[in-house]
Amino acid sequence: MTLGPSLILLALTESISGKIARFFIVFGRVPLFFYLVHLYLLHTAALIATLFLFSWSETTKALNTMPDFPPGYGFGLPVVYAAWIATVLILYPLCSRYNNFKSKHQYWWLSYV
């Protein structure tokens, strides 16, 4: 169900240009770089959130012994969406700089990252 509409949307938006298209093209040119950096960014953000918002002892206890997290642990969907948008916006300048570096330097290994 998701593959068909995605391919139709891709076909309809392939010739679009402008600022929004350039924004998404940057991420399309450095997908593995974005993936690897966002994992570390979100892991660090989760650790910081755990330290400031939740008890560290409760967190380690929940991860080690309890099958479920304690009530009230975690965030709701609006916070998750906000974190997703913030992650994309925070990583855009880094991905853009890496894309520029990658286009100016023709090292063989840059095509993999």
C-alpha positions, -999 to +999 in steps of 0.1 A: +000+000+000+028+025+007+051+015-023+025+023-050+016+058-037+053+065-031+062+057-066+033+078-080+044+107-058+080+103-069+069+104-106+048+135-100+075+154-081+106+144-101+106+176-122+100+200-093+127+226-086+131+254-062+142+259-026+121+231-012+134+207-038+170+217-031+164+212+006+155+175+000+181+170-027+208+177-001+196+147+020+193+126-011+229+131-020+243+122+014+219+095+028+243+073+046+260+103+062+227+116+074+217+082+087+249+077+107+250+112+122+214+112+131+218+080+151+245+096+173+226+128+176+193+111+187+211+088+210+229+117+227+196+136+229+179+106+245+206+103+271+204+140+279+166+138+282+169+108+305+194+126+327+172+157+331+137+144+328+138+109+343+156+092+371+187+074+359+181+046+385+146+041+372+158+040+336+185+014+342+161-006+363+135-005+336+160-015+309+176-043+330+147-059+350+113-047+340+096-060+308+079-026+304+089+009+310+075+026+341+043+047+337+050+082+323+083+072+308+089+085+273+073+112+252+041+116+233+037+118+196+039+156+193+073+156+211+085+128+188+074+148+157+091+179+171+123+159+176+121+146+141+117+180+126+144+194+148+168+166+138+163+173+101+168+211+106+198+206+128+215+182+104+207+202+072+238+225+075+261+196+083+247+176+054+250+206+031+286+212+040+294+175+036+277+175+002+298+205-009+329+188+004+320+156-014+314+174-047+347+193-046+369+164-035+370+133-057+381+107-032+370+071-040+357+064-005+334+095-004+310+078-027+302+053+000+294+078+028 
